[in-house]
């Protein structure tokens, strides 16, 4: 028999598969984490600038002391009265700041004084309110670049890539968070714009999200921050109605039309009825003498000679520079969106005004504009995003210009040690203030007044003696509202000759105590029939765009 042999079968093993090693990437920060970081950055920068100004004695009776007295009155369930404002401007003692400006939203801050009875609580609150706008801006950016809402317009209907949306939210949040208008407002203390900024952003964001009932609620709350903000709410309604009409959105069209009508009506009612009913003097804040002596005369003048609007708007030239700065620091992007219409009433108020305080860009007025300008810029970029190169160039230009302005007007100050200490002429004020007993009546240098409002009855020292128990004043450095140091020295000499004793003097700062009730020539304390007077603006105000 033949034997059969079988060859061994060899089974080939598959080659071992080794995992491909890839470089480990750093864990990315979540959108929520980035938003929280930007929110914290905004709060720290704004609160830091406010506290820096407090520490360096840059915050004064006008205006931090006034707001502190007003909100403290709210905290005691009283109308918001400010002796600093009333006495200096000769208002009756019972005059409420609700007759000065329509700002009932300030009452929302009253509970903070039950926790911390100090003017610095207002700096904290303002920084927190500004910071609250960061996540809202990020939502606005996502609405715009994803093509959601009416604000996206036709150019962004298909939406941008997720990476573009994320970058837009991050950059938009950053530009807003360190925006130079917010830094200026923080540097200058506290104002009612603290509420106007987040309320405006929430109104715009809810409009983009097509949550019209919520948008209307925020618009009405915005009207409670100042009497002219109804014009902004009305312009928002007009823009909303037009966009909704184009999209065939009946609910949006109806809401927009209602706000376009209601906003100006609220402003008109506040100016013509509420302020006078609260004691506001007729025409006290009329600052448009170049157009006419009163609103009726101004309207007649404009109707017969409309070119006067352009003439007044560019005279003096610093008004043109103001507009160029405001729009230029965002690379003119706001002009590409209908949302810019909301800024027109606020800009018109300033360029048509005769008050030089309205022209520079170092006060708090630009913070009212900032939510509008940032939103309009994001909408413009969203419409341009199809052309990546063009959109990128405009975005980088806006980020660079706004960042440069932020460094110049605020961020640069935070890292300068000399900006954290009072100047030599102010340091003695803080020392002398400690010598004044609690509960005393004080006529204080405008610079030190906020340090005394929490524990004494304070008015600012001015050209008219008020008969207070204590007077604290510099005599070698001019202080508001005196015209010269000679006037300040003369005031001290007058008091020394009529019942006051010098308690303390150092480096040009004098503390006086009234020891006898000798009649003081020219003494006047406003009474129930007092006639309010307007402040005379110094000649150097409004001549320089960036002069502080």
ZADOLUM-305655 format. One record per residue (C-alpha): chain; residue in three letters; x, y negated, z. Coordinates in nm, 3 decimals. Example, Ala and Ser with C-alpha at 12.3 -4.5 7.8 and 13.67 -1.06 7.14 Angstrom:
// residues 2
(A, ALA, (1.230, 0.450, 0.780)) (A, SER, (1.367, 0.106, 0.714)) 
END
This chain:
// residues 548
(A, UNK, (0.000, 0.000, 0.000)) (A, UNK, (0.122, -0.334, -0.073)) (A, UNK, (0.136, -0.569, 0.207)) (A, UNK, (-0.007, -0.914, 0.162)) (A, UNK, (0.159, -1.207, 0.328)) (A, UNK, (-0.009, -1.528, 0.401)) (A, UNK, (0.181, -1.854, 0.415)) (A, UNK, (0.137, -2.050, 0.732)) (A, UNK, (-0.095, -2.342, 0.701)) (A, UNK, (0.056, -2.666, 0.820)) (A, UNK, (-0.192, -2.933, 0.923)) (A, UNK, (-0.049, -3.277, 0.883)) (A, UNK, (-0.124, -3.501, 1.171)) (A, UNK, (-0.245, -3.844, 1.087)) (A, UNK, (0.011, -4.109, 1.156)) (A, UNK, (-0.017, -4.270, 1.490)) (A, UNK, (-0.195, -4.598, 1.476)) (A, UNK, (-0.028, -4.863, 1.683)) (A, UNK, (-0.228, -5.169, 1.773)) (A, UNK, (-0.113, -5.477, 1.594)) (A, UNK, (0.022, -5.724, 1.842)) (A, UNK, (-0.111, -6.073, 1.796)) (A, UNK, (0.004, -6.379, 1.982)) (A, UNK, (-0.218, -6.444, 2.277)) (A, UNK, (-0.401, -6.770, 2.234)) (A, UNK, (-0.475, -6.996, 2.525)) (A, UNK, (-0.830, -6.967, 2.643)) (A, UNK, (-1.038, -7.245, 2.494)) (A, UNK, (-1.227, -7.483, 2.714)) (A, UNK, (-1.602, -7.450, 2.683)) (A, UNK, (-1.808, -7.740, 2.550)) (A, UNK, (-1.957, -7.780, 2.897)) (A, UNK, (-1.609, -7.801, 3.046)) (A, UNK, (-1.497, -8.062, 2.794)) (A, UNK, (-1.810, -8.264, 2.859)) (A, UNK, (-1.754, -8.247, 3.235)) (A, UNK, (-1.393, -8.358, 3.192)) (A, UNK, (-1.493, -8.657, 2.979)) (A, UNK, (-1.767, -8.749, 3.225)) (A, UNK, (-1.522, -8.739, 3.512)) (A, UNK, (-1.272, -8.943, 3.310)) (A, UNK, (-1.531, -9.214, 3.246)) (A, UNK, (-1.627, -9.229, 3.613)) (A, UNK, (-1.269, -9.240, 3.739)) (A, UNK, (-1.162, -9.509, 3.493)) (A, UNK, (-1.464, -9.732, 3.555)) (A, UNK, (-1.465, -9.687, 3.932)) (A, UNK, (-1.087, -9.729, 3.936)) (A, UNK, (-1.108, -10.064, 3.758)) (A, UNK, (-1.384, -10.179, 3.991)) (A, UNK, (-1.188, -10.082, 4.300)) (A, UNK, (-0.873, -10.235, 4.156)) (A, UNK, (-1.053, -10.566, 4.116)) (A, UNK, (-1.195, -10.532, 4.468)) (A, UNK, (-0.851, -10.462, 4.615)) (A, UNK, (-0.692, -10.748, 4.422)) (A, UNK, (-0.969, -10.991, 4.529)) (A, UNK, (-1.082, -11.049, 4.172)) (A, UNK, (-1.449, -10.983, 4.249)) (A, UNK, (-1.632, -11.292, 4.364)) (A, UNK, (-1.956, -11.422, 4.507)) (A, UNK, (-2.065, -11.491, 4.150)) (A, UNK, (-2.169, -11.219, 4.068)) (A, UNK, (-2.091, -10.925, 4.297)) (A, UNK, (-2.195, -11.114, 4.609)) (A, UNK, (-2.525, -11.209, 4.450)) (A, UNK, (-2.612, -10.853, 4.348)) (A, UNK, (-2.502, -10.720, 4.686)) (A, UNK, (-2.735, -10.957, 4.870)) (A, UNK, (-3.020, -10.876, 4.632)) (A, UNK, (-2.996, -10.497, 4.651)) (A, UNK, (-2.943, -10.513, 5.028)) (A, UNK, (-3.271, -10.703, 5.049)) (A, UNK, (-3.440, -10.425, 4.850)) (A, UNK, (-3.293, -10.177, 5.098)) (A, UNK, (-3.474, -10.366, 5.376)) (A, UNK, (-3.799, -10.355, 5.176)) (A, UNK, (-3.780, -10.726, 5.090)) (A, UNK, (-3.776, -10.917, 4.765)) (A, UNK, (-3.426, -10.948, 4.616)) (A, UNK, (-3.306, -11.283, 4.751)) (A, UNK, (-2.951, -11.412, 4.736)) (A, UNK, (-2.843, -11.711, 4.950)) (A, UNK, (-2.529, -11.741, 4.736)) (A, UNK, (-2.738, -11.797, 4.423)) (A, UNK, (-3.014, -11.999, 4.587)) (A, UNK, (-2.803, -12.246, 4.783)) (A, UNK, (-2.543, -12.317, 4.516)) (A, UNK, (-2.802, -12.370, 4.242)) (A, UNK, (-3.044, -12.551, 4.474)) (A, UNK, (-3.323, -12.294, 4.451)) (A, UNK, (-3.579, -12.284, 4.733)) (A, UNK, (-3.479, -12.049, 5.018)) (A, UNK, (-3.759, -11.804, 4.940)) (A, UNK, (-3.670, -11.781, 4.571)) (A, UNK, (-3.641, -11.423, 4.448)) (A, UNK, (-3.394, -11.310, 4.186)) (A, UNK, (-3.692, -11.160, 4.005)) (A, UNK, (-3.762, -11.518, 3.901)) (A, UNK, (-3.409, -11.547, 3.768)) (A, UNK, (-3.396, -11.229, 3.558)) (A, UNK, (-3.646, -10.947, 3.510)) (A, UNK, (-3.444, -10.671, 3.676)) (A, UNK, (-3.678, -10.450, 3.884)) (A, UNK, (-3.462, -10.148, 3.796)) (A, UNK, (-3.211, -10.269, 4.055)) (A, UNK, (-3.449, -10.152, 4.327)) (A, UNK, (-3.347, -9.795, 4.237)) (A, UNK, (-3.012, -9.862, 4.405)) (A, UNK, (-3.163, -9.955, 4.743)) (A, UNK, (-3.134, -9.602, 4.895)) (A, UNK, (-2.757, -9.610, 4.844)) (A, UNK, (-2.735, -9.885, 5.106)) (A, UNK, (-2.894, -9.653, 5.361)) (A, UNK, (-2.587, -9.433, 5.316)) (A, UNK, (-2.311, -9.692, 5.267)) (A, UNK, (-2.391, -10.056, 5.346)) (A, UNK, (-2.110, -10.211, 5.147)) (A, UNK, (-2.077, -10.402, 4.816)) (A, UNK, (-1.849, -10.128, 4.686)) (A, UNK, (-2.147, -9.896, 4.665)) (A, UNK, (-2.251, -10.099, 4.359)) (A, UNK, (-1.915, -10.033, 4.192)) (A, UNK, (-1.960, -9.662, 4.261)) (A, UNK, (-2.316, -9.663, 4.126)) (A, UNK, (-2.221, -9.850, 3.809)) (A, UNK, (-1.934, -9.612, 3.734)) (A, UNK, (-2.166, -9.314, 3.788)) (A, UNK, (-2.433, -9.461, 3.561)) (A, UNK, (-2.180, -9.530, 3.287)) (A, UNK, (-2.039, -9.179, 3.323)) (A, UNK, (-2.389, -9.032, 3.298)) (A, UNK, (-2.391, -9.153, 2.938)) (A, UNK, (-2.108, -8.919, 2.831)) (A, UNK, (-2.316, -8.599, 2.797)) (A, UNK, (-2.589, -8.801, 2.627)) (A, UNK, (-2.343, -8.932, 2.367)) (A, UNK, (-2.223, -8.578, 2.308)) (A, UNK, (-2.582, -8.466, 2.245)) (A, UNK, (-2.630, -8.759, 2.007)) (A, UNK, (-2.322, -8.649, 1.812)) (A, UNK, (-2.453, -8.294, 1.786)) (A, UNK, (-2.795, -8.418, 1.667)) (A, UNK, (-2.631, -8.629, 1.399)) (A, UNK, (-2.383, -8.375, 1.266)) (A, UNK, (-2.614, -8.077, 1.281)) (A, UNK, (-2.867, -8.268, 1.074)) (A, UNK, (-3.133, -8.260, 1.346)) (A, UNK, (-3.361, -8.549, 1.418)) (A, UNK, (-3.446, -8.854, 1.220)) (A, UNK, (-3.108, -9.012, 1.290)) (A, UNK, (-2.925, -8.770, 1.066)) (A, UNK, (-3.085, -8.932, 0.761)) (A, UNK, (-3.058, -8.766, 0.424)) (A, UNK, (-2.682, -8.739, 0.402)) (A, UNK, (-2.647, -8.486, 0.682)) (A, UNK, (-2.958, -8.272, 0.630)) (A, UNK, (-2.761, -7.952, 0.574)) (A, UNK, (-2.552, -8.006, 0.883)) (A, UNK, (-2.178, -7.991, 0.935)) (A, UNK, (-1.962, -7.692, 1.023)) (A, UNK, (-1.963, -7.595, 1.392)) (A, UNK, (-1.601, -7.706, 1.427)) (A, UNK, (-1.686, -8.050, 1.288)) (A, UNK, (-1.984, -8.077, 1.522)) (A, UNK, (-1.766, -7.989, 1.818)) (A, UNK, (-1.499, -8.240, 1.725)) (A, UNK, (-1.758, -8.511, 1.668)) (A, UNK, (-1.905, -8.449, 2.014)) (A, UNK, (-1.561, -8.457, 2.177)) (A, UNK, (-1.437, -8.769, 1.999)) (A, UNK, (-1.768, -8.948, 2.038)) (A, UNK, (-1.768, -8.872, 2.409)) (A, UNK, (-1.409, -8.988, 2.445)) (A, UNK, (-1.459, -9.316, 2.257)) (A, UNK, (-1.765, -9.391, 2.467)) (A, UNK, (-1.605, -9.286, 2.798)) (A, UNK, (-1.313, -9.529, 2.770)) (A, UNK, (-1.496, -9.790, 2.566)) (A, UNK, (-1.359, -10.138, 2.621)) (A, UNK, (-1.705, -10.288, 2.696)) (A, UNK, (-1.751, -10.044, 2.985)) (A, UNK, (-1.402, -10.122, 3.111)) (A, UNK, (-1.466, -10.496, 3.096)) (A, UNK, (-1.791, -10.461, 3.283)) (A, UNK, (-1.621, -10.250, 3.552)) (A, UNK, (-1.333, -10.496, 3.581)) (A, UNK, (-1.583, -10.779, 3.641)) (A, UNK, (-1.777, -10.605, 3.917)) (A, UNK, (-2.143, -10.511, 3.894)) (A, UNK, (-2.428, -10.627, 3.669)) (A, UNK, (-2.770, -10.504, 3.561)) (A, UNK, (-2.609, -10.357, 3.249)) (A, UNK, (-2.528, -10.056, 3.468)) (A, UNK, (-2.882, -9.929, 3.406)) (A, UNK, (-2.918, -10.060, 3.051)) (A, UNK, (-2.635, -9.842, 2.919)) (A, UNK, (-2.771, -9.496, 3.016)) (A, UNK, (-3.133, -9.596, 2.951)) (A, UNK, (-3.046, -9.707, 2.597)) (A, UNK, (-2.856, -9.387, 2.528)) (A, UNK, (-3.138, -9.168, 2.659)) (A, UNK, (-3.391, -9.358, 2.449)) (A, UNK, (-3.180, -9.307, 2.136)) (A, UNK, (-3.104, -8.942, 2.208)) (A, UNK, (-3.467, -8.850, 2.275)) (A, UNK, (-3.561, -9.023, 1.952)) (A, UNK, (-3.309, -8.814, 1.759)) (A, UNK, (-3.439, -8.501, 1.929)) (A, UNK, (-3.797, -8.594, 1.829)) (A, UNK, (-3.906, -8.598, 2.192)) (A, UNK, (-4.110, -8.907, 2.139)) (A, UNK, (-4.292, -8.925, 2.473)) (A, UNK, (-3.962, -8.913, 2.658)) (A, UNK, (-3.811, -9.169, 2.419)) (A, UNK, (-4.100, -9.406, 2.489)) (A, UNK, (-4.057, -9.362, 2.865)) (A, UNK, (-3.687, -9.447, 2.848)) (A, UNK, (-3.767, -9.746, 2.627)) (A, UNK, (-4.008, -9.881, 2.888)) (A, UNK, (-3.754, -9.824, 3.164)) (A, UNK, (-3.500, -10.011, 2.953)) (A, UNK, (-3.736, -10.310, 2.950)) (A, UNK, (-3.709, -10.316, 3.332)) (A, UNK, (-3.333, -10.380, 3.324)) (A, UNK, (-3.350, -10.733, 3.180)) (A, UNK, (-3.610, -10.951, 3.017)) (A, UNK, (-3.457, -10.942, 2.668)) (A, UNK, (-3.423, -10.564, 2.645)) (A, UNK, (-3.780, -10.538, 2.519)) (A, UNK, (-3.643, -10.673, 2.191)) (A, UNK, (-3.403, -10.378, 2.176)) (A, UNK, (-3.688, -10.136, 2.250)) (A, UNK, (-3.893, -10.301, 1.975)) (A, UNK, (-3.611, -10.269, 1.723)) (A, UNK, (-3.574, -9.904, 1.820)) (A, UNK, (-3.944, -9.854, 1.756)) (A, UNK, (-3.915, -10.011, 1.412)) (A, UNK, (-3.620, -9.790, 1.314)) (A, UNK, (-3.794, -9.483, 1.453)) (A, UNK, (-4.116, -9.559, 1.265)) (A, UNK, (-3.940, -9.605, 0.930)) (A, UNK, (-3.735, -9.286, 0.970)) (A, UNK, (-4.038, -9.085, 1.078)) (A, UNK, (-4.242, -9.219, 0.787)) (A, UNK, (-3.976, -9.103, 0.541)) (A, UNK, (-3.976, -8.760, 0.705)) (A, UNK, (-4.354, -8.737, 0.713)) (A, UNK, (-4.354, -8.719, 1.092)) (A, UNK, (-4.683, -8.870, 1.208)) (A, UNK, (-4.605, -8.849, 1.581)) (A, UNK, (-4.274, -9.029, 1.532)) (A, UNK, (-4.433, -9.293, 1.314)) (A, UNK, (-4.705, -9.362, 1.572)) (A, UNK, (-4.459, -9.377, 1.862)) (A, UNK, (-4.226, -9.606, 1.671)) (A, UNK, (-4.506, -9.841, 1.571)) (A, UNK, (-4.629, -9.860, 1.930)) (A, UNK, (-4.280, -9.941, 2.061)) (A, UNK, (-4.217, -10.194, 1.784)) (A, UNK, (-4.520, -10.383, 1.912)) (A, UNK, (-4.491, -10.315, 2.286)) (A, UNK, (-4.122, -10.398, 2.328)) (A, UNK, (-4.139, -10.763, 2.218)) (A, UNK, (-4.467, -10.804, 2.407)) (A, UNK, (-4.301, -10.688, 2.729)) (A, UNK, (-4.018, -10.937, 2.677)) (A, UNK, (-4.263, -11.215, 2.598)) (A, UNK, (-4.470, -11.137, 2.908)) (A, UNK, (-4.159, -11.123, 3.127)) (A, UNK, (-4.025, -11.456, 3.001)) (A, UNK, (-4.346, -11.656, 2.974)) (A, UNK, (-4.545, -11.512, 3.265)) (A, UNK, (-4.352, -11.295, 3.513)) (A, UNK, (-4.041, -11.510, 3.563)) (A, UNK, (-4.245, -11.832, 3.612)) (A, UNK, (-4.482, -11.647, 3.845)) (A, UNK, (-4.181, -11.551, 4.059)) (A, UNK, (-4.066, -11.913, 4.075)) (A, UNK, (-3.838, -11.926, 3.773)) (A, UNK, (-3.808, -12.289, 3.653)) (A, UNK, (-3.930, -12.359, 3.303)) (A, UNK, (-3.646, -12.375, 3.051)) (A, UNK, (-3.376, -12.314, 3.312)) (A, UNK, (-3.186, -12.070, 3.091)) (A, UNK, (-3.257, -12.233, 2.757)) (A, UNK, (-2.912, -12.234, 2.592)) (A, UNK, (-3.007, -12.315, 2.235)) (A, UNK, (-2.997, -12.693, 2.225)) (A, UNK, (-2.832, -12.683, 1.883)) (A, UNK, (-3.159, -12.542, 1.748)) (A, UNK, (-3.401, -12.748, 1.954)) (A, UNK, (-3.486, -12.878, 2.298)) (A, UNK, (-3.725, -12.589, 2.365)) (A, UNK, (-3.851, -12.275, 2.186)) (A, UNK, (-4.119, -12.466, 1.997)) (A, UNK, (-3.877, -12.730, 1.873)) (A, UNK, (-3.623, -12.464, 1.779)) (A, UNK, (-3.880, -12.269, 1.576)) (A, UNK, (-3.987, -12.583, 1.391)) (A, UNK, (-3.624, -12.669, 1.320)) (A, UNK, (-3.545, -12.322, 1.185)) (A, UNK, (-3.856, -12.316, 0.965)) (A, UNK, (-3.772, -12.651, 0.809)) (A, UNK, (-3.395, -12.600, 0.787)) (A, UNK, (-3.319, -12.225, 0.801)) (A, UNK, (-2.953, -12.279, 0.715)) (A, UNK, (-2.904, -12.415, 1.066)) (A, UNK, (-2.896, -12.055, 1.190)) (A, UNK, (-2.582, -11.983, 0.989)) (A, UNK, (-2.428, -12.315, 1.082)) (A, UNK, (-2.476, -12.258, 1.455)) (A, UNK, (-2.366, -11.893, 1.430)) (A, UNK, (-2.018, -11.984, 1.305)) (A, UNK, (-1.959, -12.294, 1.517)) (A, UNK, (-1.722, -12.282, 1.697)) (A, UNK, (-1.518, -12.024, 1.511)) (A, UNK, (-1.471, -11.812, 1.824)) (A, UNK, (-1.821, -11.675, 1.754)) (A, UNK, (-1.698, -11.530, 1.425)) (A, UNK, (-1.399, -11.382, 1.604)) (A, UNK, (-1.636, -11.227, 1.859)) (A, UNK, (-1.836, -11.049, 1.588)) (A, UNK, (-1.518, -10.937, 1.414)) (A, UNK, (-1.383, -10.789, 1.738)) (A, UNK, (-1.707, -10.613, 1.834)) (A, UNK, (-1.753, -10.450, 1.495)) (A, UNK, (-1.387, -10.418, 1.402)) (A, UNK, (-1.296, -10.209, 1.705)) (A, UNK, (-1.521, -9.937, 1.561)) (A, UNK, (-1.389, -9.987, 1.205)) (A, UNK, (-1.721, -10.147, 1.097)) (A, UNK, (-1.892, -9.807, 1.121)) (A, UNK, (-2.200, -9.941, 1.307)) (A, UNK, (-2.297, -10.139, 0.997)) (A, UNK, (-2.362, -9.813, 0.810)) (A, UNK, (-2.662, -9.709, 1.020)) (A, UNK, (-3.009, -9.859, 1.065)) (A, UNK, (-2.957, -9.817, 1.440)) (A, UNK, (-2.737, -10.126, 1.424)) (A, UNK, (-3.063, -10.322, 1.399)) (A, UNK, (-3.104, -10.271, 1.774)) (A, UNK, (-2.792, -10.481, 1.835)) (A, UNK, (-2.909, -10.775, 1.624)) (A, UNK, (-3.126, -10.946, 1.891)) (A, UNK, (-2.845, -10.925, 2.149)) (A, UNK, (-2.584, -11.057, 1.907)) (A, UNK, (-2.816, -11.334, 1.790)) (A, UNK, (-2.866, -11.447, 2.150)) (A, UNK, (-2.492, -11.496, 2.181)) (A, UNK, (-2.393, -11.650, 1.850)) (A, UNK, (-2.683, -11.897, 1.863)) (A, UNK, (-2.613, -11.990, 2.225)) (A, UNK, (-2.458, -12.316, 2.341)) (A, UNK, (-2.326, -12.145, 2.656)) (A, UNK, (-1.952, -12.075, 2.610)) (A, UNK, (-1.972, -11.786, 2.857)) (A, UNK, (-2.152, -11.586, 2.585)) (A, UNK, (-1.873, -11.605, 2.328)) (A, UNK, (-1.565, -11.421, 2.465)) (A, UNK, (-1.544, -11.040, 2.477)) (A, UNK, (-1.417, -11.014, 2.835)) (A, UNK, (-1.753, -11.030, 3.016)) (A, UNK, (-2.020, -10.766, 3.071)) (A, UNK, (-2.241, -10.866, 2.776)) (A, UNK, (-2.077, -10.625, 2.531)) (A, UNK, (-2.170, -10.327, 2.748)) (A, UNK, (-2.535, -10.381, 2.648)) (A, UNK, (-2.423, -10.324, 2.289)) (A, UNK, (-2.194, -10.026, 2.343)) (A, UNK, (-2.456, -9.744, 2.338)) (A, UNK, (-2.603, -9.887, 2.017)) (A, UNK, (-2.267, -9.929, 1.845)) (A, UNK, (-2.141, -9.580, 1.936)) (A, UNK, (-2.465, -9.415, 1.823)) (A, UNK, (-2.471, -9.609, 1.496)) (A, UNK, (-2.106, -9.513, 1.432)) (A, UNK, (-2.180, -9.144, 1.484)) (A, UNK, (-2.476, -9.161, 1.249)) (A, UNK, (-2.263, -9.326, 0.982)) (A, UNK, (-1.990, -9.064, 1.015)) (A, UNK, (-2.249, -8.787, 0.997)) (A, UNK, (-2.371, -8.923, 0.666)) (A, UNK, (-2.013, -8.934, 0.537)) (A, UNK, (-1.914, -8.587, 0.655)) (A, UNK, (-1.962, -8.421, 0.312)) (A, UNK, (-1.647, -8.599, 0.203)) (A, UNK, (-1.416, -8.472, 0.474)) (A, UNK, (-1.123, -8.691, 0.379)) (A, UNK, (-1.323, -9.013, 0.381)) (A, UNK, (-1.501, -8.928, 0.706)) (A, UNK, (-1.174, -8.831, 0.871)) (A, UNK, (-1.006, -9.160, 0.776)) (A, UNK, (-1.297, -9.368, 0.908)) (A, UNK, (-1.315, -9.163, 1.228)) (A, UNK, (-0.943, -9.191, 1.295)) (A, UNK, (-0.952, -9.565, 1.229)) (A, UNK, (-1.240, -9.610, 1.475)) (A, UNK, (-1.070, -9.398, 1.741)) (A, UNK, (-0.740, -9.582, 1.698)) (A, UNK, (-0.891, -9.930, 1.706)) (A, UNK, (-1.123, -9.865, 1.998)) (A, UNK, (-0.841, -9.697, 2.192)) (A, UNK, (-0.611, -9.993, 2.134)) (A, UNK, (-0.882, -10.228, 2.260)) (A, UNK, (-0.940, -10.004, 2.564)) (A, UNK, (-0.570, -10.007, 2.653)) (A, UNK, (-0.552, -10.385, 2.611)) (A, UNK, (-0.862, -10.467, 2.813)) (A, UNK, (-0.862, -10.205, 3.085)) (A, UNK, (-0.658, -9.886, 3.073)) (A, UNK, (-0.331, -10.074, 3.069)) (A, UNK, (-0.426, -10.259, 3.386)) (A, UNK, (-0.478, -9.938, 3.583)) (A, UNK, (-0.112, -9.840, 3.559)) (A, UNK, (0.028, -10.181, 3.655)) (A, UNK, (0.107, -10.198, 4.029)) (A, UNK, (0.087, -10.579, 4.032)) (A, UNK, (-0.279, -10.556, 3.929)) (A, UNK, (-0.363, -10.365, 4.248)) (A, UNK, (-0.253, -10.639, 4.490)) (A, UNK, (-0.400, -10.986, 4.549)) (A, UNK, (-0.208, -11.283, 4.419)) (A, UNK, (-0.020, -11.477, 4.691)) (A, UNK, (-0.282, -11.751, 4.706)) (A, UNK, (-0.561, -11.496, 4.771)) (A, UNK, (-0.398, -11.283, 5.039)) (A, UNK, (-0.455, -11.530, 5.325)) (A, UNK, (-0.828, -11.529, 5.247)) (A, UNK, (-0.860, -11.167, 5.352)) (A, UNK, (-0.672, -11.233, 5.676)) (A, UNK, (-0.883, -11.537, 5.762)) (A, UNK, (-1.207, -11.355, 5.684)) (A, UNK, (-1.131, -11.107, 5.963)) (A, UNK, (-1.142, -11.396, 6.212)) (A, UNK, (-1.504, -11.479, 6.131)) (A, UNK, (-1.747, -11.312, 6.375)) (A, UNK, (-2.031, -11.090, 6.259)) (A, UNK, (-2.364, -11.262, 6.209)) (A, UNK, (-2.211, -11.606, 6.156)) (A, UNK, (-2.316, -11.854, 5.889)) (A, UNK, (-2.030, -11.906, 5.644)) (A, UNK, (-1.942, -12.127, 5.351)) (A, UNK, (-1.679, -11.911, 5.186)) (A, UNK, (-1.438, -11.946, 4.900)) (A, UNK, (-1.606, -11.776, 4.604)) (A, UNK, (-1.318, -11.527, 4.593)) (A, UNK, (-1.373, -11.389, 4.943)) (A, UNK, (-1.754, -11.410, 4.961)) (A, UNK, (-1.821, -11.040, 4.877)) (A, UNK, (-1.603, -10.935, 5.173)) (A, UNK, (-1.845, -11.113, 5.408)) (A, UNK, (-2.192, -11.044, 5.267)) (A, UNK, (-2.235, -10.717, 5.458)) (A, UNK, (-2.184, -10.873, 5.802)) (A, UNK, (-2.261, -11.246, 5.786)) (A, UNK, (-2.488, -11.506, 5.626)) (A, UNK, (-2.278, -11.625, 5.333)) (A, UNK, (-2.302, -11.897, 5.072)) (A, UNK, (-2.013, -12.012, 4.857)) (A, UNK, (-1.835, -12.335, 4.937)) (A, UNK, (-1.913, -12.597, 4.675)) (A, UNK, (-1.917, -12.973, 4.633)) (A, UNK, (-2.206, -13.014, 4.880)) (A, UNK, (-2.159, -12.949, 5.254)) (A, UNK, (-2.415, -12.702, 5.390)) (A, UNK, (-2.345, -12.723, 5.764)) (A, UNK, (-2.237, -12.361, 5.817)) (A, UNK, (-2.067, -12.255, 6.141)) (A, UNK, (-1.756, -12.145, 5.951)) (A, UNK, (-1.590, -12.272, 5.632)) (A, UNK, (-1.315, -12.073, 5.458)) (A, UNK, (-1.155, -12.243, 5.159)) (A, UNK, (-0.832, -12.270, 4.962)) (A, UNK, (-0.693, -12.620, 4.903)) (A, UNK, (-0.388, -12.556, 4.682)) (A, UNK, (-0.546, -12.338, 4.410)) (A, UNK, (-0.866, -12.432, 4.229)) (A, UNK, (-1.161, -12.212, 4.304)) (A, UNK, (-1.506, -12.196, 4.147)) (A, UNK, (-1.708, -12.419, 4.141)) (A, UNK, (-1.476, -12.707, 4.234)) (A, UNK, (-1.335, -12.918, 3.953)) (A, UNK, (-0.992, -12.966, 4.115)) (A, UNK, (-0.785, -12.890, 4.423)) (A, UNK, (-0.816, -13.256, 4.518)) (A, UNK, (-1.191, -13.203, 4.556)) (A, UNK, (-1.126, -12.900, 4.776)) (A, UNK, (-0.884, -13.091, 4.997)) (A, UNK, (-1.126, -13.381, 5.024)) (A, UNK, (-1.398, -13.141, 5.132)) (A, UNK, (-1.180, -13.004, 5.413)) (A, UNK, (-1.086, -13.352, 5.531)) (A, UNK, (-1.450, -13.458, 5.534)) (A, UNK, (-1.543, -13.166, 5.758)) (A, UNK, (-1.248, -13.222, 5.991)) (A, UNK, (-1.368, -13.578, 6.041)) (A, UNK, (-1.726, -13.467, 6.114)) (A, UNK, (-1.741, -13.195, 6.373)) (A, UNK, (-1.516, -12.916, 6.242)) (A, UNK, (-1.194, -12.786, 6.397)) (A, UNK, (-0.913, -12.617, 6.210)) (A, UNK, (-0.884, -12.261, 6.343)) (A, UNK, (-0.631, -12.115, 6.101)) (A, UNK, (-0.418, -12.234, 5.809)) (A, UNK, (-0.170, -12.043, 5.597)) (A, UNK, (-0.032, -12.089, 5.243)) (A, UNK, (-0.305, -12.329, 5.137)) (A, UNK, (-0.596, -12.140, 5.295)) (A, UNK, (-0.792, -12.315, 5.570)) (A, UNK, (-1.047, -12.173, 5.815)) (A, UNK, (-1.269, -12.428, 5.990)) (A, UNK, (-1.516, -12.383, 6.277)) (A, UNK, (-1.796, -12.628, 6.350)) (A, UNK, (-1.760, -12.728, 6.714)) (A, UNK, (-1.987, -13.032, 6.732)) (A, UNK, (-2.308, -13.124, 6.551)) (A, UNK, (-2.177, -13.453, 6.416)) (A, UNK, (-2.379, -13.557, 6.109)) (A, UNK, (-2.195, -13.472, 5.787)) (A, UNK, (-2.221, -13.721, 5.499)) (A, UNK, (-2.381, -13.560, 5.194)) (A, UNK, (-2.499, -13.248, 5.379)) (A, UNK, (-2.789, -13.084, 5.200)) (A, UNK, (-2.958, -12.747, 5.240)) (A, UNK, (-3.217, -12.658, 4.973)) (A, UNK, (-3.574, -12.669, 5.096)) (A, UNK, (-3.909, -12.550, 4.962)) (A, UNK, (-3.926, -12.841, 4.715)) (A, UNK, (-3.569, -12.814, 4.585)) (A, UNK, (-3.509, -12.867, 4.215)) (A, UNK, (-3.272, -12.605, 4.068)) (A, UNK, (-2.961, -12.729, 3.890)) (A, UNK, (-2.762, -12.559, 3.618)) (A, UNK, (-2.395, -12.481, 3.639)) (A, UNK, (-2.154, -12.705, 3.449)) (A, UNK, (-1.931, -12.479, 3.238)) (A, UNK, (-1.556, -12.562, 3.262)) (A, UNK, (-1.394, -12.691, 2.944)) (A, UNK, (-1.159, -12.394, 2.906)) (A, UNK, (-1.439, -12.134, 2.893)) (A, UNK, (-1.516, -11.997, 2.547)) (A, UNK, (-1.204, -12.132, 2.378)) (A, UNK, (-1.026, -11.797, 2.375)) (A, UNK, (-1.179, -11.461, 2.289)) (A, UNK, (-0.975, -11.271, 2.550)) (A, UNK, (-0.916, -11.537, 2.817)) (A, UNK, (-0.999, -11.415, 3.168)) 
END
